[in-house]
Amino acid sequence: MSNPTALRYSKEHEWLSAAEDGVSTVGITEHAANALGDVVFVQLPEVGDSVSAGETCGELESTKSVSDLYSPVSGEITEVNEDVVNDPSLVNSAPFEGGWLFKVRVSEEPGDLLSADEYTAFSAG
Amino acid sequence: MSSTGELRHTALDALHRSLGATMTDFAGWDMPLRYGSERDEHIAVRTKAGLFDLSHMGEITVTGPQAAALLDFALVGNIGGVKPGRARYTMICRADGGILDDLIVYRLGETEAAASEYMVVANASNAQVVLDALTERAAGFDAEVRDDRDAYALLAVQGPQSPGILKSLTDADLDGLKYYAGLPGTVAGVPALIARTGYTGEDGFELFVKPEHAVELWQALTKAGEGVGLVPCGLSCRDTLRLEAGMPLYGHELSTSLTPFDAGLGRVVKFEKEGDFVGREALREAAARAEQQPPRVLVGLVAEGRRVPRAGYAVVAGGEVIGEVTSGAPSPTLGKPIAMAYVDPAHAAPGTSGVGVDIRGSHEPYEVVALPFYKRQK
């Protein structure tokens, strides 16, 4: 699977888009979506919530398990993807596109976000 | 993954990998969890057909003049009453009545006169425990207990298209083969014990074959099922299929801490059979206790929302814990999360209001329903 080079990645398998007007989009990677299996429920943060890098801000429930959703950066939630709330399978079918999870106005980001190549190596190991 | 060292591999291992299966450690075996989407695999079994590798199941052969007598002593069912070519669902219990495993016992041999031979099929996780118990209980009987785990690969074809698929590959009389029956035959040129059993709630067949024939048979079944939607299926969808069908799973609905009466399966205990059997006294007491003071009842729960109950979650009503979830999953057929749970009898009637499941601190509403969730139309 190929990880888009325009994105950066966390070791918790989230991706983060380049900021536009200070706002980045967050989702989970195809690698993570495949590992979860069919996603059936997502609980996302609410618009206006403050999130902290590396801390839980929601849940992803699949057929077999429930996983915490982490934010790769700190900031304020500006938008959540209602489409994915209504149809969680978008996380599996289009993890880097229609299956995005939330947008965040970034106040601080950790220094250990990975490039696509670094993440590909990380997730393979 | 496994803490016990090397995983065991079935005869179909390379084939699973070539199909891109996600593999998982299941009772020490490296088994296919799913090939693609477990939801699609589930729906294929309900509407068309699915092909499973179940070679991790534990086969134990019991032969000899007193094979039936041994099994009647060792198990809670009436095995002596099983006709040749038929199979029976039963259990093996400890002396204290706790369930060691649930089993299917096939009586092999085509005629009443043929020497007694039975195949006991145990859950993969309990195969050694069952083998040890049967071996120990065989003392004093003129019968042999043989570990045949390595002698068989097991393939299952399940779903409404499975009779058609199998018919195209065998001359065996499938129309004459009833549910819970097995007959020796040849499928795609491979000698097989063909059993009309499964664990999916659908019509289907389980094919016990020599491991060296497994790949050939898998490929023949795949080819025969090509035009009717047969897909390879993993253990993940097998679990949601059996859950919808209300079938118990050892380690979830069944355990050594429950007797068959606590599990609502007291009917499998046959007190009327001749002779003593392991657990008889304790099970008598368990039956009497269940009558006096009904134990928690295994019920179905259907979610109103979308959060999935998991094994071990508390069932609540009026702020009190009234039970525990034993298995839960999103149901592809119902389109909602479902669960099996043991609940206090006062809350067990279908339609009981005010029942919820504590899902990580939040009490989500659930409807109490009778099991199974799904029953196929015949």
Chai-1 contact restraints between the chains, C-beta under 6 A:
chainA,res_idxA,chainB,res_idxB,connection_type,confidence,min_distance_angstrom,max_distance_angstrom,comment,restraint_id
A,G37,B,E38,contact,1.0,0.0,6.0,A-B,restraint_1
A,D38,B,S37,contact,1.0,0.0,6.0,A-B,restraint_2
A,D38,B,E38,contact,1.0,0.0,6.0,A-B,restraint_3
A,D38,B,R39,contact,1.0,0.0,6.0,A-B,restraint_4
A,V40,B,P330,contact,1.0,0.0,6.0,A-B,restraint_5
A,F41,B,R306,contact,1.0,0.0,6.0,A-B,restraint_6
A,F41,B,R307,contact,1.0,0.0,6.0,A-B,restraint_7
A,E61,B,V308,contact,1.0,0.0,6.0,A-B,restraint_8
A,T63,B,E38,contact,1.0,0.0,6.0,A-B,restraint_9
A,T63,B,A329,contact,1.0,0.0,6.0,A-B,restraint_10
A,T63,B,P330,contact,1.0,0.0,6.0,A-B,restraint_11
